[in-house]
Amino acid sequence: MNIIYKNILKIILLIYTLLSTTQIYAVLEYDLIIKEHKFYPEILEVPARTKIKLSVYNQDNSVEEFESFDLKREKIIPGNSQIKITLPPLKPGDYSFFGEFNPETAQGILRVLEK
């Protein structure tokens, strides 16, 4: 009886560990669109302390570069194509980004909010 009880406790502990770490390593996906040299949405709200994957779709015919000094990211996006940018869990705050080839119009903010 004692062995069965220990095995049940081990199984419960294993299940609890698996469920709790799944939330820690969850990746949330968000879309950004570049159209007519502007980002849509201009302000993208995401939760704090969560890994983020951004899919950036360039619907223009011309090339653009996603650039962010705050996020320490830059990536070329050919016309009519998409890229993916993975971001680590971030602290709450605003993180600006822009299109390097159209910095006057292609501007945005990644707003990281506490859950």
Steps between C-alpha positions, in 0.01 A plus 500: 500500500783737583663445156172577319459820701857611413445427130176699495677795664780481242247504216315797649827689546604424143167622358515817710855571382408451135195725523679780684799511262274502195367843599850635562617402151184596311559708188229742390480595133404841365475648150635832374424618148694749292272663245560827314818542708315493835474241776156361593421508782717797592477400865512128573416400858654180638526351850812547711735216589385283210700385199362664184521401135426782256400416144571811293328504160627748243210559262690769309692422181815663640742365758480624861713447807345442841724685743479554875774638719284427807457134405848468349360355178533575130387283216453552125155419363482463121190634326191280517651262754515436872753446776477374856664671794519324836523720808589391851271576794495878541441733794200735482557813292499639148751372245517700177568357155511647150560421136851614422425575134188707587566631852263797465192283443589144611500539877351292778503414867502162668313573823578238764234487771483326835248215485 
